[in-house]
Structures are given as structure tokens and as C-alpha cells.
Amino acid sequence: MVLSCALALAQQPVPTFESKVNLVLVPVVVGDGHGHRIGKLTKKNFQLFDRGKPQDISSFTAVERPETSAPDSNSGSNSTVPGGPQSIRSNARSGDRHIIYLFDDVNTRFADLVNVREAALRDLKKGLAAGDDAAIYAFSGNPTQEFTSDQAKLEAAVGKLRWRAEAGRGGMQCPDVSYYIADLILVKGDTQALAGLMSHTIACAHVKPEFAQTIAMAAANRQMIIGAQDTEVGLRTVRRAIRRLSGMPGQRVIVMASPGFFAQTPEATKSTAEVLDLAAKSNVIISGLSARGVILAEEEQDVAAGGGAGRRPPRASSPATLWLQYRRESARANLDVMKDLAEGTGGVLFRNNNDLRAGFDRVAAAPEFSYVLGFSPADLKPNGTFHALKVRLPNEKGVTIEARRGITRSSRTQRTSEPPRTSTTPCSRGPRSTTFRSCSRPGSPSRMRATCRKSRWSPR
């Protein structure tokens, strides 16, 4: 099997955590229900539950990021990892941010990537705040622009974003089956999903029903392979971006523009939990911007274009109605990983809105107030079991709480004191940079050939 590898970062030093307990960090953002963040809360305001059982909050950090403040020569970093029961307040200048703009050019459709690129260019034309710098990275590894405050260089890198037509992606296949739907059919045995896919296959391929199931099942099996690899690429890319930011002073923000990708398999769930652990320990905020915009109307147009219901949205009695429902659910399921990454790191998710320029404005700003709760679960074993987390503020009425939804540990999870490991994919390394290959698979999975593109991420 040819594994796709996305961007590879030069190995960066990360903090070493010497806590003798298995400390789990839970970033939390509290809102008033009207879009405003709530500050001035203390440890006593919070309750934390692991699988319904109350937990002792052994460490607590309150982070305040004023919108404007005078430069402080003593504030070199706002990276404070809580190690005790005290409350720590961190004030970092808003003009001391390091932002990675991370573009998903693997899962994004052609029209959506064009819209994202244009919105990002319009946003960058405003320029960065004094003291800020930014980097441009893509899932494919190209384009790449290392950290700079030079507006022209950032705009040039974003202008090179291109849609990459690869087998199994882009919404141009017949049948066009997603990883989510393939998982429903092949893993969960959802017969209704199979019926919907067969209806779509008959409409787009113009075949008889007796042939539609064979074609549909072949497409689902192919997508199980491609989807799993794309999800691995996505999570590995985010993990490396976090490591790239971990040694930076000041605020550390990842702005991820993506339609999302299906990450609800057991392996992907564990990988997502590891990404959230690393982000919490590295004090990195991940905010997401949905490249899909408004999902509802787009899915109806896609089904109509595929021959499912002519030019009008499908009628209630139409066979395409079932397929339309699954397509919508697939798009929403892909966004779940974006939601998990944003809520689990104190970021925001801009979705179901076509004003992508306003979205870039919103997601690039870290929340003014956030909190990090630390606890040591007694029964967290490295067996992959998912532990659902719940944060409550029993005495605060009408508030909204954004926090990571769960944790898991697997036997392959790295110890927090270990330095990050580089990819095992063979790559040639120069003395000042990391060269890596981004491999795609032209044609069907039976053709085990790969076309590789070289790209480069240079350490700062």
C-alpha cells in the first residue's frame, strides 16, 4: 500500500513535562450565549467529569489575551503549563502572534478551494498586526512559506494554491462515494446507505440495477483505502504544524481551512485525541474555517448535477432523497473533526456561512479569555478506550462551554517527555531543511504506482 505523506516539518524542541502523574489538560472557553467570552472565573467555578465521574481539578490556568496592551519586555511567552493547584494568569500582547495558515488542498473541491484562496488573499491584504508573523502550509506540502511578516511573500504563497485532481477525490467520480458512506456500508452494514448509493450509481452511470450494486461496492472499497490515507495525512499534518509552533514565543494559532475529513473510526479517534494532547501541552490554539460554506444548497445542486432529480431538489418520493440525506450527513460528519480540534484547544469554528473573508477575520483571533483544567484520571489505560469528558459550571446560568469531548490512550501513544518523532517515510534531508515527498495514486488501487512531488519546509 502506498501511503500518502503530507508536509514534514523540521524537528523542533518541545517542552519536557516532568509531572509524575498522568496529567490530562482540558482547554475550556466559556461564553455568555451572545458571542462574548467570559473571564474572571476561578477553579471553584468548574466541575470536570470523566465518564460521568467527578474528577479533582489538580491544576488550573486562566489565560487572558487583551485585544490591545502595551508591549511588555518581560513577557517573552504565554506558554504556561499548569503544574499545581494555583491559578496562573497569562497576559500576552496581541501583537506577538505566530499564525500558521493551514490549507487542506487534498479534501477541498475545486470551486471551494478557489473561494478559500480568494478570501485568504483579501484577508492578507489588510496586513498583519505589528509583531505578528505567519506561515503558509498546505496538506499536499505545496505551497510552503515559512514564518514571515512580509505581506507580499504570504500573498504569493497563497496565490499558488491549486486544486489537485487525484483518483478518488474531487466529486467527479461516478459513483461519488465518501469515506463516511463507505464506512457505513462496509463496516456498519447500513443497508439504507447502500440503497442510496445504488440509486446514485444508476443515475450517474446509467446502468441497470443488477450491475449497480457491483459498481457501488467496488467504489466503496476503493474509498475505504483512499479515505483512511487522507485522514491519516490530515491528522499528521496538524500534528506537525503544532510541533512547528511549539517553540515559538507569544500566542500560537493554527487557522485551518478545510471541509473536514471523516475521523470517526477507532484509529482516527485515537489519533485526534493525541493531537489534542499535544496542542494542550504546546499551548496551541486551532481554529477552523469550513471551506464548504453552506452545505444544504450545495448538496442539492450536486445531486441534481449527477442526474438524481433533474434541476429541482428531489421530491419526498424520489429515490435521490435518501442519497441526498446521506450526502448532507457525510459533509456534517467531516466537520466533526474540525469541531473537535477547535473546541478541544480553545479555538473557534466558522461554518455554514459563505462569507469566508469574515471567517478568516474571526478564526485568526484567539479568544480573549480561556482556561486550562488539569486532572489525573485513575483508570486511563493504554487500551484505546474512549473516556467522555464533561465540563460544567453549576453556578453560572445561560453560559456556553467549549471544551474537548473526550480522551483516549493507546499503546502507541508517545510519552510526553519524549521529543517528537519524525515520519518513517524515507526522505532526503538537507542540513537546513526537511525535504519530503507527497505521493498520490493515479488510477485505481490495483495500479500500485505513485507520482511523487518534492516539497520543503525549512526550520525558522
C-alpha positions in Angstrom: 0.0 0.0 0.0 1.3 3.4 -1.0 1.0 5.8 1.9 0.4 9.4 1.1 2.6 11.7 3.1 1.9 15.3 3.6 4.1 18.1 4.9 7.1 17.2 7.0 8.5 19.7 9.5 12.0 20.1 10.8 12.2 18.6 14.2 11.6 21.3 16.8 12.3 21.2 20.6 9.3 20.8 22.7 8.8 21.4 26.5 9.6 18.4 28.7 6.9 17.7 31.2 8.2 16.1 34.4 5.0 15.6 36.2 4.9 12.3 38.0 1.2 11.8 37.3 -0.7 11.2 34.1 -1.8 14.8 33.7 -4.5 15.5 31.2 -5.1 19.1 30.1 -8.5 20.3 29.0 -8.7 23.7 27.4 -12.1 25.5 28.0 -13.7 28.6 26.6 -16.8 29.9 28.3 -19.3 32.2 26.5 -22.4 34.2 27.6 -24.6 32.9 24.7 -24.2 36.2 22.8 -20.7 35.6 21.3 -18.8 37.2 24.2 -16.2 35.3 26.2 -16.4 35.2 30.0 -13.3 35.9 32.1 -12.5 36.2 35.8 -13.6 32.7 36.6 -11.7 30.6 39.1 -11.1 26.9 39.7 -14.0 26.8 42.1 -16.4 27.7 39.3 -15.6 24.5 37.3 -16.6 20.9 37.6 -15.0 18.2 35.5 -16.3 14.7 34.8 -14.7 11.7 33.3 -17.3 9.2 32.0 -19.8 10.7 34.5 -17.4 10.5 37.5 -16.3 13.8 39.1 -12.6 14.5 38.9 -10.3 16.5 41.1 -9.0 19.5 39.1 -5.4 19.3 40.2 -4.2 22.3 38.1 -5.9 25.4 36.8 -4.8 28.1 34.4 -6.7 31.3 33.4 -5.4 32.8 30.2 -6.3 36.4 29.3 -5.4 37.8 25.9 -6.3 41.5 25.8 -7.1 42.9 22.4 -4.7 45.8 23.0 -2.0 46.3 25.5 1.3 48.0 25.8 4.5 46.0 25.0 5.9 44.2 27.9 9.6 43.4 27.7 9.2 40.8 30.4 6.5 38.8 28.6 8.5 36.5 26.3 5.9 33.8 26.1 2.4 33.0 27.2 3.1 29.2 27.2 2.3 28.2 30.8 1.7 24.6 31.5 -0.2 24.2 34.8 1.6 22.1 37.3 -0.2 22.8 40.5 -3.5 23.8 42.1 -2.8 27.5 41.8 -4.4 29.8 39.3 -2.0 31.4 36.8 -2.9 34.4 34.7 -1.0 34.9 31.4 -1.1 38.2 29.6 0.4 38.1 26.1 0.5 41.0 23.7 -2.0 40.6 20.8 0.8 41.9 18.5 3.0 38.9 19.4 1.3 36.1 17.5 2.6 33.3 15.3 -0.1 32.0 12.9 0.0 29.0 10.6 -2.5 29.2 7.8 -3.1 25.6 7.0 -4.9 24.9 3.7 -6.4 21.5 3.0 -5.9 21.1 -0.7 -6.4 17.3 -0.5 -10.0 17.1 0.5 -11.3 20.5 -0.8 -13.2 20.7 -4.0 -12.1 22.8 -6.9 -14.7 25.6 -6.6 -14.3 25.7 -2.8 -10.5 26.0 -3.0 -10.9 28.9 -5.4 -13.2 30.7 -2.9 -10.9 29.9 0.0 -7.9 31.2 -1.9 -9.6 34.5 -2.9 -10.9 35.0 0.7 -7.5 34.4 2.2 -5.9 36.8 -0.3 -8.4 39.6 0.6 -7.8 39.0 4.3 -4.0 39.1 3.9 -4.1 42.4 2.0 -5.1 44.1 5.3 -1.6 43.1 6.6 -0.6 41.6 9.9 -0.5 43.4 13.2 2.8 44.8 14.4 4.8 42.0 15.9 2.8 39.2 14.2 4.1 36.8 11.7 2.6 34.0 9.7 3.4 30.8 7.7 1.5 29.2 4.8 1.3 25.4 4.7 -0.8 23.0 2.7 -1.8 19.4 3.2 0.0 18.4 0.0 3.2 20.2 1.0 3.0 22.8 -1.8 2.9 25.8 -1.5 5.0 26.5 1.6 6.0 29.8 3.1 7.9 29.8 6.3 7.2 32.4 9.1 7.4 36.0 7.8 5.7 39.3 8.3 6.3 40.1 4.6 2.8 40.6 3.2 3.9 40.1 -0.4 5.5 36.7 0.3 2.4 35.5 2.2 0.1 36.6 -0.7 2.4 34.9 -3.3 2.3 31.6 -1.4 -1.5 31.6 -1.1 -1.8 32.5 -4.7 0.0 29.3 -5.6 -2.8 27.1 -4.0 -4.1 24.8 -6.7 -6.8 22.1 -6.7 -5.2 18.7 -7.2 -7.2 16.2 -9.3 -6.4 12.8 -7.9 -8.1 9.5 -8.1 -11.0 9.1 -5.7 -11.3 12.8 -4.8 -12.9 15.9 -6.0 -16.6 15.0 -6.5 -16.0 14.0 -10.2 -16.3 10.2 -9.8 -19.2 8.0 -10.6 -20.4 6.9 -8.2 -19.1 9.7 -5.9 -18.9 7.9 -2.5 -17.4 9.5 0.6 -15.3 7.8 3.3 -18.2 8.3 5.7 -20.7 6.5 3.5 -18.2 3.7 2.6 -17.7 3.2 6.4 -21.5 3.0 6.9 -21.8 0.4 4.1 -18.8 -1.8 4.7 -18.1 -1.5 8.4 -21.5 -0.7 9.9 -23.6 -2.7 7.4 -26.1 0.1 6.7 -28.4 -1.3 4.0 -30.1 2.1 3.5 -26.8 3.7 2.7 -26.1 1.0 0.2 -29.6 1.5 -1.4 -28.9 5.2 -1.6 -25.5 4.7 -3.2 -27.0 2.2 -5.7 -29.7 4.8 -6.7 -26.9 7.3 -7.2 -24.9 4.8 -9.3 -27.9 4.0 -11.5 -28.5 7.7 -12.1 -24.9 8.8 -12.9 -23.6 5.7 -14.7 -26.9 4.8 -16.5 -26.6 1.1 -15.7 -29.2 -1.5 -14.8 -29.9 -2.2 -11.1 -28.3 -5.7 -11.3 -24.9 -4.0 -12.2 -25.3 -1.0 -9.9 -24.5 -2.9 -6.7 -21.2 -4.3 -8.0 -20.1 -0.9 -9.1 -21.2 0.7 -5.9 -19.4 -1.9 -3.7 -16.2 -1.5 -5.7 -16.3 2.3 -5.3 -16.9 1.9 -1.5 -14.0 -0.5 -1.1 -11.8 1.9 -3.0 -12.8 4.9 -0.9 -12.1 3.0 2.3 -8.5 2.8 1.3 -8.2 6.4 0.0 -10.3 7.9 2.9 -8.2 6.2 5.6 -5.0 7.5 4.0 -6.4 11.1 3.6 -7.5 11.1 7.2 -4.0 10.0 8.3 -2.5 12.7 6.2 -4.8 15.4 7.7 -4.1 14.5 11.4 -0.4 14.0 10.8 -0.2 17.4 9.1 -2.0 19.1 12.0 0.3 17.4 14.5 3.4 18.6 12.7 2.1 22.1 12.5 1.6 22.1 16.3 5.2 20.9 16.7 6.4 23.7 14.4 4.7 26.3 16.7 5.7 24.7 20.0 9.0 26.6 20.3 7.5 30.0 19.3 7.0 32.8 21.9 3.7 34.6 22.3 0.4 33.3 21.0 0.3 30.3 18.8 -2.6 29.9 16.4 -3.4 27.5 13.6 -6.0 28.6 11.1 -7.1 25.5 9.3 -9.2 26.0 6.1 -10.8 22.7 5.2 -14.1 21.0 4.5 -13.0 18.5 7.2 -12.5 14.8 6.8 -14.0 11.7 8.3 -12.2 10.9 11.6 -14.7 8.7 13.5 -13.0 5.4 13.0 -11.4 3.9 16.2 -7.8 4.6 14.9 -8.7 8.2 13.8 -10.4 8.9 17.1 -7.2 7.9 19.0 -5.1 10.0 16.6 -7.3 13.0 17.2 -7.0 12.6 21.0 -3.2 12.6 20.6 -3.3 15.8 18.5 -5.4 17.5 21.2 -3.0 16.3 23.9 -0.1 17.8 22.0 -1.9 21.0 21.3 -2.8 21.5 25.0 0.8 20.8 26.1 2.2 23.1 23.5 -0.4 25.9 24.2 -1.5 26.0 20.5 -5.0 27.1 19.5 -6.6 25.5 16.4 -9.4 27.4 14.7 -11.2 26.1 11.7 -12.8 27.6 8.7 -15.2 25.3 6.8 -14.3 25.5 3.1 -17.8 24.2 2.2 -19.8 27.2 3.3 -23.5 26.4 3.4 -23.9 22.7 3.0 -27.6 22.3 2.3 -28.0 24.0 -1.0 -24.7 22.7 -2.4 -25.7 19.1 -1.8 -29.0 19.6 -3.6 -27.1 21.0 -6.6 -24.6 18.1 -6.6 -27.4 15.5 -6.6 -29.2 17.4 -9.4 -26.0 17.6 -11.5 -25.5 13.9 -11.0 -28.8 13.1 -12.6 -30.6 12.3 -9.4 -33.5 14.7 -9.7 -33.2 16.9 -12.7 -32.8 20.6 -12.0 -35.0 20.7 -8.9 -34.3 19.4 -5.4 -35.6 15.8 -5.1 -39.2 15.2 -4.2 -40.0 13.3 -1.0 -40.9 10.2 -3.1 -37.7 10.4 -5.2 -35.0 7.7 -4.8 -32.5 10.5 -4.7 -33.9 11.9 -1.5 -32.2 9.1 0.5 -28.9 9.8 -1.2 -29.2 13.5 -0.6 -29.7 12.9 3.1 -26.6 10.7 3.3 -24.6 13.3 1.4 -25.6 16.0 3.9 -24.7 13.8 6.8 -21.4 13.0 5.2 -20.5 16.6 4.9 -21.5 17.2 8.6 -19.6 14.2 9.7 -16.4 15.5 8.0 -16.8 18.7 10.0 -16.8 16.9 13.3 -13.0 16.7 13.4 -12.8 20.4 12.8 -15.2 20.9 15.7 -13.2 18.6 18.0 -9.9 20.4 17.2 -11.4 23.9 17.8 -13.3 23.1 20.9 -10.5 21.0 22.3 -7.9 23.7 22.0 -10.0 26.8 22.8 -10.4 27.9 19.2 -13.4 28.7 17.1 -15.1 27.0 14.1 -16.5 29.2 11.3 -19.0 27.0 9.4 -22.3 27.1 7.4 -21.5 30.6 6.1 -20.4 31.6 2.7 -18.7 34.8 3.9 -15.2 33.3 4.1 -13.5 36.6 4.3 -15.3 37.3 7.6 -14.4 33.8 8.6 -10.7 34.4 8.3 -11.1 37.6 10.4 -12.8 35.7 13.1 -10.7 32.5 13.3 -7.3 34.3 13.3 -8.1 35.9 16.6 -7.5 33.9 19.8 -10.3 34.1 22.4 -9.8 36.9 24.9 -10.4 34.6 27.9 -9.8 30.8 28.2 -9.0 28.3 30.8 -7.0 25.1 31.1 -8.1 22.4 33.6 -5.7 19.6 34.5 -6.6 16.3 36.1 -5.1 12.9 36.6 -7.5 10.1 35.6 -7.0 7.0 37.7 -8.3 4.4 35.2 -7.0 5.7 31.9 -5.3 2.7 30.4 -3.4 2.4 27.1 -6.1 0.1 25.6 -7.7 2.7 23.3 -10.9 3.1 25.4 -12.6 6.4 24.9 -13.3 8.5 28.0 -16.0 11.1 27.5 -15.3 14.3 29.3 -17.8 16.9 30.6 -17.1 20.4 31.9 -19.8 22.1 34.0 -20.2 25.5 35.7 -23.1 24.7 38.1 -23.5 28.2 39.4 -23.3 30.0 36.1 -26.6 30.2 34.2 -27.0 30.6 30.5 -23.4 30.1 29.6 -21.9 28.1 26.7 -19.0 25.8 27.3 -16.5 24.8 24.6 -14.1 22.0 25.7 -12.7 18.8 24.4 -15.2 16.0 24.4 -13.0 13.1 25.4 -9.6 11.5 25.8 -8.1 8.1 24.9 -4.8 6.4 25.3 -3.3 3.7 23.1 -0.3 1.6 23.5 1.4 3.6 20.7 0.9 6.9 22.4 4.2 8.6 23.0 5.3 9.7 26.4 5.0 13.4 26.9 8.7 13.7 27.9 9.9 12.3 24.5 10.8 14.6 21.6 8.5 14.3 18.6 9.3 11.6 16.2 9.8 12.3 12.5 7.9 10.4 9.8 9.2 6.9 8.9 8.8 7.7 5.2 12.2 7.8 3.5 13.1 11.4 2.9 16.3 13.1 1.9 17.4 15.7 4.4 19.5 18.8 3.9 21.5 20.5 6.6 19.0 23.4 7.0 15.7 21.9 5.8 13.5 18.9 5.6 12.7 17.5 2.1 9.7 15.2 1.9 7.6 13.6 -0.8 3.9 14.0 -1.2 2.7 10.9 -3.1 -0.6 10.5 -5.0 -2.1 7.4 -6.6 -3.1 7.9 -10.2 -5.7 5.4 -11.3 -7.3 2.7 -9.3 -5.8 1.0 -6.2 -4.8 -2.0 -8.3 -2.2 0.1 -10.1 0.4 0.4 -7.4 2.3 3.3 -8.9 2.9 6.6 -7.3 3.6 10.1 -8.6 5.7 12.0 -6.0 6.1 15.7 -5.6 9.0 17.1 -3.6 8.4 20.0 -1.3 10.3 21.7 1.5 9.6 23.1 5.0 12.6 24.9 6.3 13.1 25.5 10.0 13.0 29.0 11.1 
